[in-house]
């Protein structure tokens, strides 16, 4: 998910998704959210802009 979206923030989407699937791995693609926020919530962070290799690495970290 992205953090800044119209109608719902990335954090709100994460909360909604985790209420349905608490074990869901989530990658937060953002240029805004603080690193401490993503670590505290157990998220994999992907800083924008990112390359395909960075996306691939983030997916690997999220699946670990």
Phi and psi in radians as a Rosetta constraint file:
Dihedral C 1 N 2 CA 2 C 2 CIRCULARHARMONIC -1.616 0.35
Dihedral N 2 CA 2 C 2 N 3 CIRCULARHARMONIC 2.742 0.35
Dihedral C 2 N 3 CA 3 C 3 CIRCULARHARMONIC -1.463 0.35
Dihedral N 3 CA 3 C 3 N 4 CIRCULARHARMONIC -0.740 0.35
Dihedral C 3 N 4 CA 4 C 4 CIRCULARHARMONIC -1.755 0.35
Dihedral N 4 CA 4 C 4 N 5 CIRCULARHARMONIC 1.883 0.35
Dihedral C 4 N 5 CA 5 C 5 CIRCULARHARMONIC -2.374 0.35
Dihedral N 5 CA 5 C 5 N 6 CIRCULARHARMONIC 2.711 0.35
Dihedral C 5 N 6 CA 6 C 6 CIRCULARHARMONIC -1.277 0.35
Dihedral N 6 CA 6 C 6 N 7 CIRCULARHARMONIC 2.369 0.35
Dihedral C 6 N 7 CA 7 C 7 CIRCULARHARMONIC 1.528 0.35
Dihedral N 7 CA 7 C 7 N 8 CIRCULARHARMONIC -0.467 0.35
Dihedral C 7 N 8 CA 8 C 8 CIRCULARHARMONIC -2.770 0.35
Dihedral N 8 CA 8 C 8 N 9 CIRCULARHARMONIC 2.379 0.35
Dihedral C 8 N 9 CA 9 C 9 CIRCULARHARMONIC -1.414 0.35
Dihedral N 9 CA 9 C 9 N 10 CIRCULARHARMONIC 2.864 0.35
Dihedral C 9 N 10 CA 10 C 10 CIRCULARHARMONIC -1.037 0.35
Dihedral N 10 CA 10 C 10 N 11 CIRCULARHARMONIC -0.664 0.35
Dihedral C 10 N 11 CA 11 C 11 CIRCULARHARMONIC -1.091 0.35
Dihedral N 11 CA 11 C 11 N 12 CIRCULARHARMONIC -0.711 0.35
Dihedral C 11 N 12 CA 12 C 12 CIRCULARHARMONIC -1.156 0.35
Dihedral N 12 CA 12 C 12 N 13 CIRCULARHARMONIC -0.698 0.35
Dihedral C 12 N 13 CA 13 C 13 CIRCULARHARMONIC -1.125 0.35
Dihedral N 13 CA 13 C 13 N 14 CIRCULARHARMONIC -0.742 0.35
Dihedral C 13 N 14 CA 14 C 14 CIRCULARHARMONIC -1.051 0.35
Dihedral N 14 CA 14 C 14 N 15 CIRCULARHARMONIC -0.800 0.35
Dihedral C 14 N 15 CA 15 C 15 CIRCULARHARMONIC -1.051 0.35
Dihedral N 15 CA 15 C 15 N 16 CIRCULARHARMONIC -0.763 0.35
Dihedral C 15 N 16 CA 16 C 16 CIRCULARHARMONIC -1.133 0.35
Dihedral N 16 CA 16 C 16 N 17 CIRCULARHARMONIC -0.768 0.35
Dihedral C 16 N 17 CA 17 C 17 CIRCULARHARMONIC -1.139 0.35
Dihedral N 17 CA 17 C 17 N 18 CIRCULARHARMONIC -0.750 0.35
Dihedral C 17 N 18 CA 18 C 18 CIRCULARHARMONIC -1.251 0.35
Dihedral N 18 CA 18 C 18 N 19 CIRCULARHARMONIC -0.387 0.35
Dihedral C 18 N 19 CA 19 C 19 CIRCULARHARMONIC -1.206 0.35
Dihedral N 19 CA 19 C 19 N 20 CIRCULARHARMONIC -0.490 0.35
Dihedral C 19 N 20 CA 20 C 20 CIRCULARHARMONIC -1.558 0.35
Dihedral N 20 CA 20 C 20 N 21 CIRCULARHARMONIC -0.647 0.35
Dihedral C 20 N 21 CA 21 C 21 CIRCULARHARMONIC -2.411 0.35
Dihedral N 21 CA 21 C 21 N 22 CIRCULARHARMONIC 1.494 0.35
Dihedral C 21 N 22 CA 22 C 22 CIRCULARHARMONIC -1.023 0.35
Dihedral N 22 CA 22 C 22 N 23 CIRCULARHARMONIC -0.435 0.35
Dihedral C 22 N 23 CA 23 C 23 CIRCULARHARMONIC -1.575 0.35
Dihedral N 23 CA 23 C 23 N 24 CIRCULARHARMONIC 0.088 0.35
Dihedral C 23 N 24 CA 24 C 24 CIRCULARHARMONIC -1.147 0.35
Dihedral N 24 CA 24 C 24 N 25 CIRCULARHARMONIC 2.254 0.35
Dihedral C 24 N 25 CA 25 C 25 CIRCULARHARMONIC -1.390 0.35
Dihedral N 25 CA 25 C 25 N 26 CIRCULARHARMONIC 2.357 0.35
Dihedral C 25 N 26 CA 26 C 26 CIRCULARHARMONIC -2.284 0.35
Dihedral N 26 CA 26 C 26 N 27 CIRCULARHARMONIC 2.358 0.35
Dihedral C 26 N 27 CA 27 C 27 CIRCULARHARMONIC -1.915 0.35
Dihedral N 27 CA 27 C 27 N 28 CIRCULARHARMONIC 2.165 0.35
Dihedral C 27 N 28 CA 28 C 28 CIRCULARHARMONIC -1.766 0.35
Dihedral N 28 CA 28 C 28 N 29 CIRCULARHARMONIC 1.932 0.35
Dihedral C 28 N 29 CA 29 C 29 CIRCULARHARMONIC -1.648 0.35
Dihedral N 29 CA 29 C 29 N 30 CIRCULARHARMONIC 2.023 0.35
Dihedral C 29 N 30 CA 30 C 30 CIRCULARHARMONIC -2.762 0.35
Dihedral N 30 CA 30 C 30 N 31 CIRCULARHARMONIC 2.800 0.35
Dihedral C 30 N 31 CA 31 C 31 CIRCULARHARMONIC -2.035 0.35
Dihedral N 31 CA 31 C 31 N 32 CIRCULARHARMONIC 0.105 0.35
Dihedral C 31 N 32 CA 32 C 32 CIRCULARHARMONIC -2.004 0.35
Dihedral N 32 CA 32 C 32 N 33 CIRCULARHARMONIC -0.862 0.35
Dihedral C 32 N 33 CA 33 C 33 CIRCULARHARMONIC -1.122 0.35
Dihedral N 33 CA 33 C 33 N 34 CIRCULARHARMONIC 2.439 0.35
Dihedral C 33 N 34 CA 34 C 34 CIRCULARHARMONIC -1.232 0.35
Dihedral N 34 CA 34 C 34 N 35 CIRCULARHARMONIC 2.543 0.35
Dihedral C 34 N 35 CA 35 C 35 CIRCULARHARMONIC -0.972 0.35
Dihedral N 35 CA 35 C 35 N 36 CIRCULARHARMONIC -0.695 0.35
Dihedral C 35 N 36 CA 36 C 36 CIRCULARHARMONIC -1.068 0.35
Dihedral N 36 CA 36 C 36 N 37 CIRCULARHARMONIC -0.609 0.35
Dihedral C 36 N 37 CA 37 C 37 CIRCULARHARMONIC -1.132 0.35
Dihedral N 37 CA 37 C 37 N 38 CIRCULARHARMONIC -0.801 0.35
Dihedral C 37 N 38 CA 38 C 38 CIRCULARHARMONIC -1.184 0.35
Dihedral N 38 CA 38 C 38 N 39 CIRCULARHARMONIC -0.687 0.35
Dihedral C 38 N 39 CA 39 C 39 CIRCULARHARMONIC -1.154 0.35
Dihedral N 39 CA 39 C 39 N 40 CIRCULARHARMONIC -0.758 0.35
Dihedral C 39 N 40 CA 40 C 40 CIRCULARHARMONIC -1.106 0.35
Dihedral N 40 CA 40 C 40 N 41 CIRCULARHARMONIC -0.530 0.35
Dihedral C 40 N 41 CA 41 C 41 CIRCULARHARMONIC -1.646 0.35
Dihedral N 41 CA 41 C 41 N 42 CIRCULARHARMONIC 0.029 0.35
Dihedral C 41 N 42 CA 42 C 42 CIRCULARHARMONIC 1.231 0.35
Dihedral N 42 CA 42 C 42 N 43 CIRCULARHARMONIC 0.614 0.35
Dihedral C 42 N 43 CA 43 C 43 CIRCULARHARMONIC -1.800 0.35
Dihedral N 43 CA 43 C 43 N 44 CIRCULARHARMONIC 2.706 0.35
Dihedral C 43 N 44 CA 44 C 44 CIRCULARHARMONIC -1.615 0.35
Dihedral N 44 CA 44 C 44 N 45 CIRCULARHARMONIC 2.221 0.35
Dihedral C 44 N 45 CA 45 C 45 CIRCULARHARMONIC -1.753 0.35
Dihedral N 45 CA 45 C 45 N 46 CIRCULARHARMONIC 2.427 0.35
Dihedral C 45 N 46 CA 46 C 46 CIRCULARHARMONIC -2.259 0.35
Dihedral N 46 CA 46 C 46 N 47 CIRCULARHARMONIC 1.961 0.35
Dihedral C 46 N 47 CA 47 C 47 CIRCULARHARMONIC -1.376 0.35
Dihedral N 47 CA 47 C 47 N 48 CIRCULARHARMONIC 2.359 0.35
Dihedral C 47 N 48 CA 48 C 48 CIRCULARHARMONIC -1.509 0.35
Dihedral N 48 CA 48 C 48 N 49 CIRCULARHARMONIC 2.592 0.35
Dihedral C 48 N 49 CA 49 C 49 CIRCULARHARMONIC -1.282 0.35
Dihedral N 49 CA 49 C 49 N 50 CIRCULARHARMONIC 2.706 0.35
Dihedral C 49 N 50 CA 50 C 50 CIRCULARHARMONIC -2.328 0.35
Dihedral N 50 CA 50 C 50 N 51 CIRCULARHARMONIC 2.730 0.35
Dihedral C 50 N 51 CA 51 C 51 CIRCULARHARMONIC -1.638 0.35
Dihedral N 51 CA 51 C 51 N 52 CIRCULARHARMONIC 2.959 0.35
Dihedral C 51 N 52 CA 52 C 52 CIRCULARHARMONIC -1.064 0.35
Dihedral N 52 CA 52 C 52 N 53 CIRCULARHARMONIC -0.685 0.35
Dihedral C 52 N 53 CA 53 C 53 CIRCULARHARMONIC -1.093 0.35
Dihedral N 53 CA 53 C 53 N 54 CIRCULARHARMONIC -0.680 0.35
Dihedral C 53 N 54 CA 54 C 54 CIRCULARHARMONIC -1.186 0.35
Dihedral N 54 CA 54 C 54 N 55 CIRCULARHARMONIC -0.674 0.35
Dihedral C 54 N 55 CA 55 C 55 CIRCULARHARMONIC -1.105 0.35
Dihedral N 55 CA 55 C 55 N 56 CIRCULARHARMONIC -0.789 0.35
Dihedral C 55 N 56 CA 56 C 56 CIRCULARHARMONIC -1.044 0.35
Dihedral N 56 CA 56 C 56 N 57 CIRCULARHARMONIC -0.753 0.35
Dihedral C 56 N 57 CA 57 C 57 CIRCULARHARMONIC -1.132 0.35
Dihedral N 57 CA 57 C 57 N 58 CIRCULARHARMONIC -0.693 0.35
Dihedral C 57 N 58 CA 58 C 58 CIRCULARHARMONIC -1.127 0.35
Dihedral N 58 CA 58 C 58 N 59 CIRCULARHARMONIC -0.699 0.35
Dihedral C 58 N 59 CA 59 C 59 CIRCULARHARMONIC -1.092 0.35
Dihedral N 59 CA 59 C 59 N 60 CIRCULARHARMONIC -0.731 0.35
Dihedral C 59 N 60 CA 60 C 60 CIRCULARHARMONIC -1.076 0.35
Dihedral N 60 CA 60 C 60 N 61 CIRCULARHARMONIC -0.731 0.35
Dihedral C 60 N 61 CA 61 C 61 CIRCULARHARMONIC -1.167 0.35
Dihedral N 61 CA 61 C 61 N 62 CIRCULARHARMONIC -0.681 0.35
Dihedral C 61 N 62 CA 62 C 62 CIRCULARHARMONIC -1.175 0.35
Dihedral N 62 CA 62 C 62 N 63 CIRCULARHARMONIC -0.582 0.35
Dihedral C 62 N 63 CA 63 C 63 CIRCULARHARMONIC -1.392 0.35
Dihedral N 63 CA 63 C 63 N 64 CIRCULARHARMONIC -0.251 0.35
